[in-house]
Amino acid sequence: MREYRNLAVLVLACALSACGTTPPQANKPPLFSDQAYWTNPFWQAELFSAVQSVVHLPANAASPAKPGIHGTVKFLFANGKIEDPEIVASTGNPDLDKLMLQQVVTAKVPKLYGLHTGQPHAFQLPLQMFTLYRSFQYNLYKAIQSKSEYSRVAILNDEMGSVTVDFYYLDGKASNVAVAKSSGHKDLDELAIGAMTSTTLPSPPQGYAGKTLHMKVIFCYEINNAIKCPTGNNVINIVGTRILRRSVVTY
């Protein structure tokens, strides 16, 4: 989801010669665990994603003539929840502003890690008001991205490319999952299929229960920004980092 992936691009120095977006091991502390939770860029990205996932137009709203309805909300995170939200940049519609505030407080805040977890902190987030169906797509791609990973072997072998996965969605389940367009690397194709089949998909939006939806997701595997990924709502970026070691010759 390049469009809404993160608020910032993060560059990390890895201890190994190659690393990717693999889930952290349970016996290892999370990155930035020795800093205040509100300075952790990964937690900030998770917070943004959690809040954005609940913000959408009314269920009976038609697609807006001009896409990109957005506003900015300020709130206090305290006692494990979002409190006292207020609009700092309006959507241009008072009713939508009110709805946005009502939706923001329903967000499921990600688990805290780091220091000062008992200390309240203020946040300000720019948010988009999707249609209900577009919000469903956002949550579906977000769920798939959470299961996407880049294997160390694929990174060391310098394997990059895009995999298009075709599937049918019905009431929270995917069927007929298949590679519609290969990356040219068997390992990457298998990683993409594995992410799709292991993901718990969200429930259908209002009005789509019992309806089969034909969908496609593009997984783009890139190392050190060496290739340009496709753009679109259904593109999931899986970023790998490879550190090139240089030999130093002393005379």
Summary of the structure (lengths in Angstrom):
residues: 251
radius of gyration: 19.9
end to end distance: 49.5
largest distance: 74.8
contacts: 697
relative contact order: 0.18
helix: 25%
strand: 28%
